Amino acid sequence: MGSFDAIDLFSFGRGLGDRSFTLSELSELTGRARSTVALRLEELIAAGLAVSAPTIPSAAAGRPSARVSFEPVSWGTIAIDIGRSHNLVALLNLSGQIIAEAAFPAEMADGPEVVLDAAAAASSTLLKESDHAGWRIAAVGVGIALPVFHEEGRPFNSTNLPEWDHFDVPGHLAKYFAVPVLVDNDANLMALGEHALRPDAGEMIAVEASTGIGAGIISNGTLFRGAKGAAGAIGHIPVPREADVPCICGRRGCLVAVASGPAIAASLSAQGLPATTVDDVVELALSGNLEAIAAVRRAGNDIGEVLTTCISFFNPATIAIGGRLTTAGNHLVAGIREVVYQKATPFATEGLAIVRSLEPVRAALIGAGIMATEYALSEDNLRRLVPGGAAGAPSLLVAEG
């Protein structure tokens, strides 16, 4: 029948759902001898990948059988979200739940070494200040507000942040983490996070509108990155309005040049309003400033123009709008709906939900954790971390920065 190690049993047990089992049940389900299953369970429990569960009273005479569940304990992942207007770090368990999180100060313009050192230090502090300092970290997920070669973990095409271009993010963080570091664009991770929050959303486009504008695509429950990781780069699709506006990419009329937070701030500043950043725009809109509200809604119209074409091509069931601009109220989403429902074909918009993100600022952080957790629980990674089910997995190193 071939070998049957601890990871085989763990993968089998996880596949049976969220329930507990007796030794006899597992022996019958796997077709393995009770002694073999018992040995593998001992290895999994020692490794923290299984835990003794409460016994269930039985009507039959005698002591109820001990039960076990395949629930990783004392294991976790680190999620890091590096943005233009915020930086977040979180500790998650291997069920993908955020246990603790914190913001940390850093500016992408200061360069990748400074930002990544700050992220690692914040991770260390988060572990120390939580009740999980003894956890073994299985993987780290990093989201960056730049296009990313996911397989290499290197940002690319970072025109206005040249220090980040092709920077080896996993290699730098290897000083602090003795586990795999996975890196992706923050809009992709927003899509992962939003899809986890809306498991019945179907085919989805998740749009992040903040300092930049990008999108993540979920198809058949899976994140679609494209051939080189550039899928969803809607920020550099031209829009009809003000087509002569220069963009940082060197072209003109790109969506990000007219509808991003800084673009809106620049237009409001030209009107004499105190706006420099996306946060200024949000504060003005929330205070009821009519010029700011109109500018945010107009940005929504521009995003809707681009999404109209995307809808015809991809035919999503859900479009989730997130990012800092959506915290200014419903104005951005209303502007998007106004154009999409007017210009997209009725067949493509029938049943289409255009909704505000359930986590406008944290969805990418959640997605980074999901990316790390899915990798951590992959069979190949578990075999690397727990050979034969033995304890002693690599964990967080110093992370003092």
C-alpha positions as CSV (number, residue, x, y, z in Angstrom):
1,M,0.0,0.0,0.0
2,G,3.0,2.3,0.1
3,S,4.2,4.6,2.9
4,F,1.8,6.7,4.9
5,D,3.5,9.4,6.9
6,A,2.2,12.1,9.2
7,I,1.7,14.7,6.5
8,D,-0.4,12.2,4.5
9,L,-2.6,11.8,7.5
10,F,-2.8,15.5,8.1
11,S,-3.8,16.2,4.5
12,F,-6.4,13.5,4.6
13,G,-7.9,14.7,7.9
14,R,-8.0,18.3,6.7
15,G,-9.9,17.2,3.6
16,L,-12.6,15.7,5.7
17,G,-13.7,19.1,7.1
18,D,-14.0,20.7,10.5
19,R,-14.7,17.7,12.7
20,S,-12.9,15.4,15.2
21,F,-12.2,11.6,14.9
22,T,-11.5,8.6,17.0
23,L,-8.6,6.4,16.3
24,S,-10.9,3.6,15.1
25,E,-12.7,6.0,12.7
26,L,-9.4,7.2,11.2
27,S,-8.2,3.6,10.8
28,E,-11.4,2.7,9.0
29,L,-11.4,5.8,6.8
30,T,-7.8,5.5,5.8
31,G,-7.6,1.8,5.5
32,R,-4.5,1.7,7.7
33,A,-3.8,-0.3,10.8
34,R,-4.7,1.4,14.1
35,S,-1.1,1.1,15.2
36,T,0.1,3.0,12.1
37,V,-2.5,5.7,12.5
38,A,-1.8,6.0,16.2
39,L,1.9,6.6,15.5
40,R,1.2,9.2,12.9
41,L,-1.2,11.0,15.2
42,E,1.5,11.1,17.9
43,E,3.8,12.8,15.4
44,L,1.2,15.3,14.3
45,I,0.3,16.2,17.9
46,A,4.0,16.7,18.8
47,A,4.3,18.9,15.7
48,G,1.3,21.0,16.7
49,L,-0.7,20.0,13.6
50,A,-3.3,18.1,15.5
51,V,-4.9,18.4,18.9
52,S,-6.8,16.2,21.2
53,A,-10.5,17.1,21.0
54,P,-13.2,16.8,23.7
55,T,-14.6,13.3,23.9
56,I,-18.3,12.8,23.0
57,P,-20.4,10.8,25.4
58,S,-21.7,7.5,24.1
59,A,-24.8,5.6,25.0
60,A,-22.8,2.4,25.0
61,A,-21.2,1.3,28.2
62,G,-17.5,2.0,28.8
63,R,-15.3,5.0,28.6
64,P,-15.8,7.2,25.5
65,S,-13.0,7.0,22.9
66,A,-10.5,9.9,22.8
67,R,-10.8,12.1,19.7
68,V,-8.5,14.2,17.7
69,S,-9.0,17.1,15.3
70,F,-6.6,18.3,12.5
71,E,-6.4,21.9,13.8
72,P,-2.9,23.4,13.7
73,V,-2.0,24.9,17.1
74,S,1.1,26.9,18.0
75,W,1.6,27.7,14.3
76,G,1.0,30.9,12.4
77,T,1.9,33.2,9.5
78,I,2.9,36.8,9.2
79,A,1.1,39.2,6.8
80,I,2.6,42.5,5.8
81,D,0.9,45.2,3.7
82,I,3.1,47.9,2.3
83,G,1.2,50.8,0.8
84,R,1.6,54.4,-0.3
85,S,-0.7,55.6,2.5
86,H,-0.5,52.9,5.1
87,N,1.7,50.0,6.4
88,L,0.2,47.1,8.3
89,V,1.4,43.9,9.8
90,A,-0.6,41.0,11.2
91,L,-0.2,37.6,12.9
92,L,-2.6,34.9,11.7
93,N,-3.3,31.3,12.8
94,L,-3.3,28.5,10.2
95,S,-7.1,28.9,9.9
96,G,-6.4,32.3,8.3
97,Q,-7.8,34.3,11.2
98,I,-6.0,37.5,12.2
99,I,-4.9,37.2,15.9
100,A,-3.1,40.5,16.2
101,E,-2.3,43.4,14.0
102,A,-0.6,46.8,14.0
103,A,0.4,49.7,11.8
104,F,4.1,50.7,11.4
105,P,5.6,54.0,10.2
106,A,7.6,53.9,6.9
107,E,7.6,55.6,3.6
108,M,8.1,53.7,0.4
109,A,10.1,56.6,-0.9
110,D,12.7,55.9,1.8
111,G,13.6,52.7,-0.1
112,P,13.0,49.0,0.3
113,E,15.6,48.3,2.9
114,V,14.2,50.9,5.3
115,V,10.6,49.8,4.8
116,L,11.3,46.0,5.0
117,D,13.4,46.4,8.1
118,A,10.6,48.4,9.7
119,A,8.1,45.6,8.7
120,A,10.3,42.9,10.2
121,A,10.8,44.9,13.4
122,A,7.0,45.4,13.7
123,S,6.5,41.7,13.2
124,S,8.8,40.9,16.0
125,T,7.2,43.4,18.3
126,L,3.7,42.0,17.4
127,L,4.8,38.5,18.4
128,K,6.4,39.6,21.6
129,E,3.4,41.7,22.7
130,S,0.8,39.1,21.8
131,D,0.3,35.9,23.7
132,H,1.8,33.9,20.9
133,A,5.5,34.6,21.2
134,G,6.2,30.8,21.1
135,W,4.4,30.2,17.8
136,R,6.3,28.7,14.9
137,I,5.9,30.9,11.8
138,A,5.3,28.8,8.7
139,A,5.4,31.5,6.0
140,V,5.3,35.2,5.5
141,G,3.0,37.0,3.0
142,V,3.9,40.5,1.7
143,G,1.7,42.8,-0.3
144,I,3.3,45.8,-2.0
145,A,1.6,48.7,-3.9
146,L,3.7,48.0,-7.0
147,P,3.5,45.5,-9.8
148,V,5.2,42.3,-8.7
149,F,6.8,39.2,-10.3
150,H,5.1,36.8,-7.9
151,E,7.3,33.8,-8.5
152,E,10.5,35.9,-7.8
153,G,9.0,38.2,-5.2
154,R,10.5,41.3,-7.0
155,P,8.6,44.5,-7.8
156,F,8.9,45.8,-11.4
157,N,8.0,48.8,-13.4
158,S,8.2,51.0,-10.3
159,T,8.8,54.2,-12.4
160,N,8.6,56.7,-9.6
161,L,10.2,54.4,-7.0
162,P,13.3,53.2,-8.8
163,E,14.9,51.8,-5.7
164,W,12.2,49.2,-5.6
165,D,12.6,48.0,-9.2
166,H,13.6,44.3,-9.2
167,F,14.5,44.5,-5.5
168,D,14.8,41.0,-3.9
169,V,12.2,41.3,-1.2
170,P,12.3,37.7,-0.1
171,G,16.1,37.8,-0.1
172,H,16.2,40.9,2.2
173,L,13.6,39.5,4.6
174,A,15.6,36.2,4.8
175,K,17.7,38.1,7.4
176,Y,14.7,38.1,9.7
177,F,12.5,35.1,8.7
178,A,13.8,31.5,8.3
179,V,10.7,30.6,6.3
180,P,9.4,31.2,2.8
181,V,8.4,34.8,2.0
182,L,5.8,35.2,-0.7
183,V,5.2,38.6,-2.4
184,D,2.4,40.0,-4.5
185,N,0.8,43.2,-5.7
186,D,-1.6,44.7,-3.1
187,A,-4.5,44.7,-5.5
188,N,-4.2,41.0,-6.2
189,L,-4.1,40.4,-2.4
190,M,-7.1,42.6,-1.9
191,A,-8.9,40.3,-4.4
192,L,-7.9,37.3,-2.3
193,G,-9.0,38.9,0.9
194,E,-12.3,40.2,-0.5
195,H,-13.1,36.8,-2.0
196,A,-12.5,35.1,1.4
197,L,-15.0,37.6,2.9
198,R,-17.5,37.0,0.1
199,P,-17.1,33.2,-0.7
200,D,-20.2,33.2,-2.8
201,A,-19.3,36.3,-4.9
202,G,-18.4,34.2,-8.0
203,E,-16.2,35.7,-10.7
204,M,-14.9,38.9,-9.2
205,I,-12.9,42.0,-10.0
206,A,-11.6,43.8,-6.9
207,V,-10.5,47.4,-7.5
208,E,-8.2,49.2,-5.1
209,A,-8.5,53.0,-5.4
210,S,-6.1,54.9,-3.2
211,T,-2.8,56.6,-4.0
212,G,-2.8,54.3,-7.1
213,I,-5.5,52.4,-8.8
214,G,-5.3,48.6,-9.5
215,A,-7.4,45.5,-9.7
216,G,-7.3,41.9,-8.8
217,I,-9.2,39.2,-10.7
218,I,-10.7,36.1,-9.2
219,S,-11.7,33.4,-11.8
220,N,-13.2,30.1,-10.8
221,G,-12.2,30.8,-7.2
222,T,-8.5,31.4,-8.1
223,L,-6.5,34.5,-8.4
224,F,-5.6,35.2,-12.0
225,R,-2.2,37.0,-12.3
226,G,-1.6,36.8,-16.1
227,A,1.6,35.7,-17.9
228,K,3.9,38.1,-16.1
229,G,1.9,39.2,-13.1
230,A,0.5,42.3,-14.8
231,A,-3.2,41.3,-15.0
232,G,-5.5,43.9,-13.5
233,A,-3.2,46.9,-14.1
234,I,-6.2,49.1,-15.0
235,G,-4.5,52.2,-13.6
236,H,-2.7,52.7,-16.9
237,I,-5.6,52.2,-19.2
238,P,-6.4,55.6,-21.0
239,V,-9.7,57.3,-20.2
240,P,-11.5,59.8,-22.4
241,R,-11.7,62.7,-19.9
242,E,-8.7,65.0,-19.9
243,A,-6.8,62.7,-22.2
244,D,-3.8,65.0,-22.3
245,V,-3.0,64.7,-18.6
246,P,0.6,63.3,-18.2
247,C,1.1,60.1,-16.2
248,I,4.2,58.9,-14.3
249,C,4.5,56.0,-16.7
250,G,5.4,58.5,-19.5
251,R,2.1,58.3,-21.3
252,R,-0.9,60.5,-21.1
253,G,-4.5,60.2,-20.0
254,C,-4.0,57.1,-17.8
255,L,-6.8,56.3,-15.3
256,V,-4.4,56.8,-12.3
257,A,-3.4,60.3,-13.6
258,V,-7.0,61.6,-13.3
259,A,-8.8,59.4,-10.8
260,S,-6.3,58.4,-8.1
261,G,-6.1,60.1,-4.6
262,P,-3.1,62.3,-5.5
263,A,-4.8,63.3,-8.8
264,I,-8.0,64.3,-7.1
265,A,-5.9,66.2,-4.4
266,A,-4.1,68.1,-7.2
267,S,-7.4,69.2,-8.8
268,L,-8.8,70.3,-5.4
269,S,-5.6,72.1,-4.6
270,A,-5.9,74.0,-7.9
271,Q,-9.3,75.2,-6.6
272,G,-7.6,76.6,-3.5
273,L,-8.6,73.7,-1.1
274,P,-6.1,72.3,1.4
275,A,-5.5,68.9,-0.4
276,T,-2.2,67.1,-1.0
277,T,-2.8,63.5,-0.2
278,V,-5.5,60.9,-0.5
279,D,-6.2,61.4,3.2
280,D,-6.8,65.1,2.7
281,V,-9.4,64.2,0.0
282,V,-11.1,61.8,2.3
283,E,-11.3,64.3,5.1
284,L,-12.7,67.0,2.9
285,A,-15.4,64.7,1.5
286,L,-16.3,63.5,5.0
287,S,-16.6,67.1,6.2
288,G,-19.2,67.7,3.4
289,N,-17.1,69.7,1.1
290,L,-19.1,69.8,-2.2
291,E,-16.0,70.2,-4.4
292,A,-14.3,67.2,-2.9
293,I,-17.5,65.0,-3.1
294,A,-18.0,66.0,-6.7
295,A,-14.3,65.2,-7.5
296,V,-14.5,61.7,-5.9
297,R,-17.7,60.9,-7.7
298,R,-16.1,62.1,-11.0
299,A,-13.2,59.8,-10.3
300,G,-15.7,57.0,-9.9
301,N,-17.1,57.9,-13.3
302,D,-13.6,57.5,-14.8
303,I,-13.1,54.2,-13.1
304,G,-16.5,53.1,-14.3
305,E,-15.5,53.9,-17.9
306,V,-12.6,51.5,-17.7
307,L,-14.6,48.9,-15.8
308,T,-17.2,49.0,-18.6
309,T,-14.7,47.4,-21.0
310,C,-13.5,45.0,-18.4
311,I,-17.1,43.8,-17.7
312,S,-17.7,43.1,-21.4
313,F,-14.5,41.1,-21.6
314,F,-14.6,39.2,-18.2
315,N,-18.3,39.2,-17.3
316,P,-17.8,39.3,-13.5
317,A,-20.6,38.5,-11.0
318,T,-19.2,41.0,-8.5
319,I,-17.1,44.1,-8.6
320,A,-15.8,45.1,-5.1
321,I,-14.4,48.6,-4.7
322,G,-11.8,49.1,-1.9
323,G,-8.9,51.3,-1.0
324,R,-8.6,54.6,0.9
325,L,-10.9,56.6,-1.4
326,T,-13.9,54.4,-0.5
327,T,-13.6,55.6,3.1
328,A,-14.9,59.0,1.9
329,G,-18.4,57.6,1.8
330,N,-20.4,56.1,-1.0
331,H,-19.4,58.7,-3.6
332,L,-16.8,56.7,-5.4
333,V,-18.9,53.6,-5.7
334,A,-22.0,55.6,-6.8
335,G,-19.9,57.2,-9.5
336,I,-18.8,53.8,-10.8
337,R,-22.3,52.4,-10.8
338,E,-23.6,55.5,-12.6
339,V,-21.4,54.9,-15.6
340,V,-21.3,51.1,-15.6
341,Y,-25.1,50.6,-15.5
342,Q,-25.5,53.3,-18.2
343,K,-22.8,52.1,-20.6
344,A,-22.2,48.4,-20.2
345,T,-24.5,46.0,-22.0
346,P,-27.6,45.0,-20.2
347,F,-26.7,41.3,-20.6
348,A,-23.4,41.8,-18.9
349,T,-24.8,43.9,-16.0
350,E,-27.8,41.6,-15.3
351,G,-27.2,40.5,-11.7
352,L,-23.9,42.3,-11.5
353,A,-23.2,43.5,-8.0
354,I,-21.0,46.6,-7.6
355,V,-20.3,46.8,-3.9
356,R,-18.0,48.6,-1.5
357,S,-15.3,46.4,0.0
358,L,-16.1,44.8,3.3
359,E,-12.6,45.8,4.4
360,P,-11.7,48.9,2.4
361,V,-8.2,49.3,4.0
362,R,-7.5,45.8,5.4
363,A,-8.5,43.5,2.5
364,A,-4.9,43.3,1.1
365,L,-3.6,42.5,4.6
366,I,-6.1,39.7,4.9
367,G,-5.2,38.5,1.4
368,A,-1.5,38.5,2.3
369,G,-2.3,36.2,5.2
370,I,-4.4,33.9,3.0
371,M,-1.5,33.7,0.5
372,A,0.9,32.7,3.3
373,T,-1.5,30.3,4.9
374,E,-2.3,28.5,1.7
375,Y,1.4,28.0,1.0
376,A,2.0,27.0,4.6
377,L,-0.6,24.3,4.4
378,S,0.6,23.0,1.1
379,E,1.8,19.4,1.2
380,D,5.3,20.2,-0.1
381,N,5.8,23.0,2.4
382,L,4.6,20.8,5.3
383,R,7.0,18.1,4.4
384,R,9.8,20.6,4.4
385,L,8.8,22.1,7.8
386,V,7.8,18.8,9.5
387,P,9.8,15.9,8.0
388,G,8.0,12.8,9.2
389,G,5.8,15.0,11.5
390,A,8.7,15.9,13.8
391,A,8.6,19.2,15.7
392,G,11.2,21.9,15.3
393,A,10.0,23.9,12.4
394,P,11.9,27.1,11.5
395,S,10.3,30.2,12.9
396,L,10.8,34.0,13.2
397,L,14.4,35.0,13.7
398,V,15.5,38.2,15.4
399,A,13.6,40.8,13.4
400,E,15.0,43.6,15.4
401,G,15.6,45.9,12.4
